[in-house]
Amino acid sequence: MIATLIIAITTFVLITLSILFFPHIRIEKFRLDTYWMIATLGAIILLASSLAPIGEVFNQLTSSNEVNPLKIIVLFFSMTFLSIFLDETGLFRFLAKLATKEAKNSQIMLFFIFYFLTSILTVFTSNDIVILTLTPFICFFCKNTKINPLPYLIAEFAAANTWSMMFIIGNPTNIYLATSANIDFVSYFKVMALPTIAAGIVELSIIFLFFRKQLLSPLEIVEDDFHIESKFDLWVGIVHLSVCLVFLIISSYINIEMWIVSLSCAGSLMIFNIITRIVTKKNWLYVTESLRRLPYQLIPFFLSMFIIVVALNTQGISNEIAGFLYHEPLVFVYGTASYVSANIINNIPMSILFANLMNGLEGAQYIQAVYATIVGSNIGAFLTPLGALAGIMFSALLMKHEVKFSFVGFVKYGVIISIPTIATALLVLYFLV
């Protein structure tokens, strides 16, 4: 038990240090993220020492239940491919262009439009894709209009990691935790809709009050000649995503697993595009770029953290931690614990770990803990940049676009915004489950 705990803690600490001090390494022309390599090394050590039994790992990877990590990876990557394809067609940038046009010369109007645009896109796609897409646009726009980008960037990041709670597909942590509890798309939405809306209102109010004086000054709109190059491809992508969402909603009623729905829609989009390109001889850029931008590093990271959690579980460490957390009210205990833990070990490994911690709970207590952990995994992402991979990518984008936003600055705004937001979400959740 002690050896497993030491290896797990060492792995978590090294991942955190790598994110802070050496997030990337270069091998000739290739740049590789270090966090997944450290996680993989930790998993290999546990497997090699038999602290993570290979048989148990294999059984869980080949099981037919919903919590099979391979099914979750397929679901996440399929939804991500659909979202990235729509981004490649220019949908997100086109909507951002419309937002700036509608705002005219009012920063306040622009602030609210960007917040709601981010929220809507996050609900129907995923938080990571929205952050990767809108962050460079906001940096570029604010630089050219000579306005402070922080109100818009903070609002965007907070919105993306709050409204991602609304649907099960908004965050890979939602997918893992909900499927581990056999919660279907509709049941999830019925519970999480009100906490998400309440949290969003509180969060938006705090950010606006904090920056209201800066937003009073007018702005000068910069003309953007961007336009959709292929409306056909855009509508093909929209139709596939829409069909996917509809079938995800009814999947529990027609007895089809969500990963099959998402994979079918992503596969259909891929096949349709291949046939279209062959017949029309159009360029393959949308397809190749969508495939290139998929977050492949999440596969070894996710599987490695899963192996580490299997080791903790088989050695009885998970039971010890679960006993420590068993205090009423579980909504606030698990919500707070997951919120803090996400910023120590990142929200993906936290979610994998907490899914095992909750196995000893039953009935209403189990459901309360699951939904509370989902809240903590999302809102915990904007306490520090370490809370989620989205925070790491967000910080890297700001550095690339020369926007000054230090780790301390991130935490300062994170504390001010995320604590009232998670308190609101958990309070509403407490009265629902």
N, C-alpha and C positions, 0 to 999 in steps of 0.2 A: 504493500500500500504506500509506504513512504517513498519508495523509488518512483512509482508512478506519479505521485503528487509532485515530487521534485522535478521530474522531466516535464510535466504539464505546465507547472508554474514557470520554469525556465523558458519554455517555448513561448508562453504568453508574454513574458517580460521582454524577450528578444524581439518578438514581433512588434511590440510597442516601441522599443528603442530603434528598430529599423525604420519604422514609419517616421519617427521624429528626426533621426540623424543620417540614415543612409537608405532612403526609400528605393533607390534604383542603383543598378550596376550596369556598366556598358561592356559588352563583348563585341569588339569591332563595331559594326554598324547597328547592332541590336541593343536595345535598352530593356532590361528585365527588372520587374518589381521584386523586391527582396522578401516581402512579408509572406508570400506563398511558399517560397523556397525554405524559409525557416520552419514554417508549419509542416511542410513535407518531411523535412529532416527529423522533426520531433516525432512524427507518425512512424517513420521508418525505424527509429530507435525503439519505439514501443513494440512494433511488430517483431523486430529482430530479437528482442529480449523476451518475447512471449507475454509481456505485460498487457498487450492488446491481443487476445487470442485470434489467430488468423481464421479459425473456423467460425467464431462468432461474428467477425467482421464480414466474412463471406456470406453467412446466413442472412445477415441484415441487408446486404447489398443485393441479394437475389430473392428477398422475400416479396410476397405479392401484396403486402399491405401498403396503405397510402404513404406511410412515413419512409418508405424506401428512398434513400438519398438520390439514387439515379433517376427516379421518376421526378423528383423535385428539381433536379438539374435540368432535365428535359423541359419541364413546364416553364422554368425561369428563362432558359435560353430561347425557347420558342416565342414567348411573349416579347423578349428583348429584341429578337430578330424582326418581328412585326413592327415594333416601335422604331427601331433604327432605320428600317426601310422607309417609313413615313418621313423620318427626319431627312433621309437622303433625297427624297423627292422635293424637299424644301418646305414641307407643311409648317414646321415649327417656326422657321425664320419668317415665313409669309405671315403667320399669325402675329408674330412679334412686330413686324412692319406695320400691320393694320392697327396694332395697339398704340404704337407711337403716333400714327396718323390721327387716330381718334382722340388722343390726349391733347392735340393742338399744342399750346404753349404752357400747359398746366402740369407742373411736376406732381401735384397732388393727384390729379386725374391719372397720370401715367403710373404713379405708384400703385393705385388701386387696380388699374387695368392689368399691370404686370403680376400683381399678387393673385388675382382671380384667374388669369391666363395660366400661370404656373399650377394653380390648384386644380383646374379642370384637366389640363394635360396630364398631371400626375395621377389623377383618379383613373383616367382611361388608358394610360400607358404605364410608366413606372418612374419612380423618383430619380433614379440614376440617369436615365436617358434625358429627362427634362433638365437636370442640372448640367450635364455635359453639353447640351444644346443651347440653352438660354444664357448660361454664364458668359461665354465669349461674346455673344451679341450685346449683353448689358455692358460689359467692359468696353467694347468698341463704341457703342452708342454714347455712353457717358463721357468717354474721352473726347469724342468729337463735339459734343455739346458743352463740354467744360463744366459738368456738374459732378457732384460727389456720388460715386457709384455705390457706396455702402448701404444706403437705405434700400435700394433695389436689390442688391446682392443678398443682403441679410433676409429681406422679405422673401426672395425667391428660394433661398436655401431652407428657411424655416417652413415655408408653405409646402415645398416638395417633400419634407420629412414629417409633415403633419397630415396632409391630405392623402398621403400614401397609405394611411390606416383605413381609408374608406372601403376599398375593395381588397380582396384576398391577393390579387395579382400586383398590388402597388409596391411590394417590397419582398425580396426573397425570404426575409424573416417571417413575414405574414404567411407565406406559402408553407414554410417548414412547420411552424407552430400550429397553424390551423389544420393542416393535413395530418399532423401527428395526433390530433384530437378528433379526427374524422369530422371536421366541421366543413359543411359544403358552402358553396358560393353565396347562396341566398341567406342561409342562417348566419353566416359571418356578417353580411351587410346589415341585417336587421339589428344586430347588437352594436356594430361599430359605427353606424351612421351618426347617431346622436353625439357620442363622445368626440368624434372627429369634427363635427360642425361646431360644437361648443368650444373645443380646443382651438379651432381655427379663428373663431370670433375673438377669443381672449388674446391669442397671439397677434392677430392683425391690429387690435386696439393698442397693445403695448408697443409694437414697432412704430405705428403711426404717431403715437404720443411722444415717443422718444425722438423722432426725426421731424416732427411737424414744422418746426421753425425753418429747417433747411429746405423743406419742400415748398415753402411759400414763394421762393424766388422763381421767376419764370424761366423757361428754357427756350432755346432756339432749335427748332426741328431741322435735322439734317436729312436731305432727300436721299432716299435709298431706291436705286433702280432695280432691285432684286425682283424677279418674277419666277413663277413656276415654269420650268422648262418642259415638263411632260405631265399634263393634266391627266392623261390616260393612266400613267403609272401611279399618280397620286390617288386616283379613284379606285384603282385596283387594290392599293394598300389599305385604303379606308374601308372598302367592302370586306376585305379579309379580316381586318381587326374587328369590325362590327359583327360579322358572323361569329367570330371567335368569342366575343363577349356574350352574345346571345346564347351560344351553346354552353359556355361556362356557367351561365345563370341557371340553365335548365338541366345541367349535367347530372345532378343528383336525382332528378325526376325520371330521366331516361336511362339511368344506370350506366353512364359512361364516365370514366375517370378523367379528371381535368387535364392531366398530362397528355392523354390521347387527343383531346379536343385541341389543345394548343399546338401539339406536334402536327396534327392533320392540317390545321390552318396555315402554319408556317411552311409545311411541306408543299401544300397547294400553291402558296404564293411563290415559292421557289420554282416549282415545276412550270407554273404558268409563265413566269418570267423567262425561264430557259427556252420554252417553246416560242414565246413572243420574240425573243432576241434572234433565234435561229430563222424564223419566218421573215421578220422585218429587217434583219441585219442592223438593228439598233445597237448602240454601245452597251456594254455590260457593267457600266460604272455603278449603278444603283445596287446591283446584286453583289458585285465583288467588294464594294465598300461596306455594305451591310455585314457581309461575312467577316471582313477584316476587323471591323469595330466591335465584334462580339467580345465580351470580357472573359476570354479563355482561361485567364489566370485564376478565376474563381473556381474552376473545376478541381485542380489539385488542392487549393486552399480549403474548399468546402469538404472534400473527401478526407483530407488530413485532419481537420478539426473533428470530423465525425469519428475517425479512428481514435483520436485522443479521448473523446467523450466515452467511447466504448470501453476504453481502458479504465477510465475513472469509474464507470458503472460496474464493470466486472470486479474491480478491486474494492467495491463497497464505499468509495469516497462520495459518490453522488448521494447515497442514502444519508451520510453524515451531514452533508450540506443541506439536504432537504429537511432533515430534522431541525436544523438551526432556523430555517425559514418558516417552520410550521407555527405561525402565530396569527390570530385573527386581528383585524380583518385582512384576509389573504389578498384582496384586490390591492390594497395599499402596500402590503409587505412585498408581494411579487412585482408590483409595478415599480416601486422604488428600487428594489434590489436589481431588477433588470436594467433600469435606467442608469444606475451607477456602474453595474458590471459591464455594460456595453462600452463604457468609456475606459475600462481597464483592459478588456480582452477583445473589443470590437463586437458589434451586435450580431454578426453571423455565428461565431463560436459560442457567444453567450446564449443565443437561441437554441442551438443544438444541445448545449449543456442543460439549460432550463427545461427543455422538453423531457429530458430524463429525470430531472429533479421532481417533476410533477407526476411521475408515474404512480407514486404511492397515494396520490389524492384520488378521491372519488366524487361522483355526482356534481353538485353545485360548486363545491370547493375546487374541483379540477377545472371546471369551465371558467370560474373566476380567475384562477391563477393563469390560465392560458391567455385569456383576453388582456389581463393586466400586463403580462409579459410582452404581448404584441405592442401595447401602448408604449412600454418602456423601451422596446427595441427601435421604435420609430422616433419618438421624441428625444430619446437619449442621443440620437445622431447629431443634434445641434447643441449639445452641452460643450463638447470639445471636438476637434477634428478627428480624434481617434475613435469616436463613437461608431462610425460606419465608414465603409469604403468610399461612400459618396463624399464624406468630409475630406478624405485624403485627396480625391480627385478635384474637389472644389478648391482646396488650398493650392494645389499644383497649377490649376488654371489661372488663379489670381496672380500667382508668382510669374507665370508665363506672360500675362498681360500687364505686368508691372503695377498691380494694384496692391498697395500696402495694407496688409491685414494680418497682424502678428498672431501667434498662438495665444498670447495673453489677451489680445483684443477679441479673438474668437470666443474665448472662455468668458470674458466679461459680458458680452452680449448674450452668450449662451445661458449664463446663470439668470440674467434679467428676464429673458424670454421663456426659456424652457421650463423653469420651475413652476411659475403660475400656469403654464400651458398643460403640463403633465398633471398638476394638481386638479385642474378643471376636468380633464379627460377621465382621470381615475374616480373623481367624485361622481360624475355622471354614470360611469360604468358601474360603480358600486350600487346604484339604485336600479340598474337594469338587469344584473345577473345575480 
